[in-house]
Amino acid sequence: MAETDSSIVQMPQKGGAVVAPKERSIVERLKKSGLDPQKLLDLTLPGSSGKASTKTRHRLIAFGFALMVALPSMAFTFYMFFVASDQYHSVTAFALRSANQTPATEILGMVLDSGGESTASNSYIVHDYLQSQAIVQDLPDNVSLDAIYNRDGADWLFRMGSDLSIEEKVSYWNSKVDVDYDSTSGVIYIQTRSFDPQDSLLLAQTVLDRSETLVNQLSLENRRQSVKYAEEAVARAEARLKAIRKQMIAYREATQEVNPESNAELAMEMIARLDQEVAAKEAERATLSDHLDADSPKIRLLTGEINALKAQIAKERQRLGGGRAEDGSGRDSISYRIADYSELALEEEFAQKLYTTALAGLEKARQDADSKHLYLATFIEPTLSEAAQYPNRAIHSLSFFLLLLGVWIVCVLMYYNIRDRT
């Protein structure tokens, strides 16, 4: 056993390792063939290669953090603090009120809102209008967004730019004009921002003027709609009354009488008088018959007068009723004329009352419309800023850093996820 051990000559190598003679011969043959045993050994050892790849991966992640997060954040922060232009704001606030607003002391009226039309819906209309394309198109000629937001000194990031579409202008407008509606108090708060305090003041005043114009239009439209149906009812009643009166005029022209009822009364009076005369004549003839012959001139004269009176009475009675017109319809008798006249008179009376009622309704509708008048109650006039309030440089810089950091973290997690699956 000792001989066996003595036959093995151990020779020191680099790093303190001991190589047996057979292994030494293998190493010498590898070196003669141009291969480095130490490099082969490093490739076969997993610990050394894993450490090298981990270091490389960490370096790439750190480089990615510097490239994606650190450098852009530093550049953006430098831009915000040393390049970005100051912005000034102007604040105004108003509320829509109605002329018949329910007093605050009336608790029931506050709950039911029975004192007049609610202004909440109109407030929402104004709120949406101030954020729509219409307000941008309705700006007066002395208010140019291109001139205000592209003036000299405005930085590249926050200026509006030129040759923008109307949609892009509306988007930029909403980024510079904040509109907030408090549904509890009914107050609309407006804040405008620009690169010059006078421009911000001009924008706030313009928004206030356009809001007042819109409120006046809404009020006028409410009043017009409230009165519209009442005016239509009056027009219909008036047209009906005129038509009935035309029929009445045509009837009077055809019958040549103002009121057939009056004529009937006159005819009845005449018949009664003729009956009295007939009775008197017959009494006189009876008296004379006791002393004179029937063929005497006096008796014949009385008989003729009596017959004439009876014929007149028959004619008058025929006019009252039972007579026939030239066409045989009998519509020329007083009874028929009274019926026709009564129908026309009833229609005229009904049309007159309907017209009177419609006029009263129109007056009431106008009073209600006047009570529904809307107006703009401005309790914060547009303010003029003395110091810049925007942009919020620290918040913008921190937000930009957190955004890039989030993107970088997502990229790293995706890399590890893909690496673990391959």
Secondary structure, DSSP 4 states (H G I P E B T S, - for coil): -HHHHHHS--EE-GGG-EE-HHHHHHHHHHHHTT--HHHHHHHH-HHHHHHHHHHHHHHHHHHHHIIIIIHHHHHHHHHHHHTSPPBEEEEEEEEEEETTPPPTT-HHHHHH-TTS--SHHHHHHHHHHTTSHHHHHT--TT--HHHHHT-TT--TTTS--SS--HHHHHHHHHHHEEEEEETTTTEEEEEEEESSHHHHHHHHHHHHHHHHHHHHHHHHHHHHHHHHHHHHHHHHHHHHHHHHHHHHHHHHHHHT-S-HHHHHHHHHHHHHHHHHHHHHHHHHHHHHHTTS-TTSHHHHHHHHHHHHHHHHHHHHHHHHTT---TTSS-TTSHHHHHHHHHHHHHHHHHHHHHHHHHHHHHHHHHHHHHHT-EEEEEEEPPP--SS--B--HHHHHHHHHHHHHHHHHHHHHHHHHHHHH-
